[in-house]
């Protein structure tokens, strides 16, 4: 206990009396953590971008003209009750025709077909949004429900199917690339932290020798450096939080506008996962510092 | 007290720093170890504080065979032998008092004892009022006094001084030697490693002369090169 108290006192003295070296080390730690958090932000934004595209994909179900409202609203209620469905919008026959014409305004063949028919062929439309792109297959199956399946004129999903497949493939590629990038960043971060600790200990090499010559045990020499490393990690994590969270909050409205979403969820992602993100970063940094200090010190403890 | 029996130290097959050294230093003696540069004086000192291990032979200090001392035991040995260096070896970011206190703190001494002993030894070496000065704010002589005070805090039976006057002017050097004599008069064995003829002749004590890693003369009197 006495040793811990003394070594903590020495660690605090060392930090204060070598303030510029301490600041330089903390700054390197902060830059490393900020880089990692930029990667995390990019991950959240990629998810938001993919979500934004997925949100724009839905199934349009066109009902035959003359379909009763009971069937239409019954189908709407049934579909809305499915856990895979995030929303069902009812569109009247007139509105369905307007939207259909608008959507296919460049498709001469379809427009001509509508003219030939001469009247509104739509009896109403349900626009179904899925919680997940994987759920569309289930929803398509659910549309075969005998209570309203026969009243369906057509489904407008085949165009989207290819897009979804491409998004899924793209997402997988992005996640794979992000994993490789995270690995490279982590390796660089480890090397930077190891090196900054090595430099810090190298500048103290003579003092370490003197401590040993006046009878300090290896642990007595090691402990202040380990405590310093833990304190540097803590301060660096706190400073990173002070940089990353307000920046994420400030950037969020612009990012939401860019991705055409009401809320990107960046700041709430950091808030909800704060313990994992920042706690994990602090722990990783502290453990890395302890290992780096111990390894770097070994060379100078042989006195 | 200090016994070296047939001690040799080689760094590789070609470099022999010490060769078959036999020494016996009694408790309370003041011994000067002299010789030209490269004769093995510093190697001998390093062996006494277990900074290095002998390649051959046996070193016994106060009944403790340190020839094969384990690394974990080295700090305990160093707390029992006071060492003073030519370059003072003070911790630059600690004050004079903190440097002295450090030697007690590493040994786990209580804070009360640290508060008692540090002012005492600072008084002995004549450094009252300079407790809060950092090494760079002190003269060479004052820094060496801090180093001696640090070496004394454990009341060691043996004080080893490696060229303690090497970086000092003549007057300050004699003050330091007088301080070492004073410490010796309290009963501490002092082993002074030096090549300063004036200092050795001033002491008129036991002189052990090393040449090419071997003891070539062991006598009481003046510094004479063999």
Interface residues (C-beta under 8 A of the other chain):
Chain A: X2 X3 X6 X13 X14 X17 X18 X207 X209 X210 X211 X212 X213 X214 X215 X216 X217 X218 X220 X303
Chain B: X49 X51 X71 X72 X74 X75 X76 X78 X79 X83 X85 X89 X90 X91 X92 X93 X94 X102 X103 X105 X106 X107 X108 X110 X150 X154
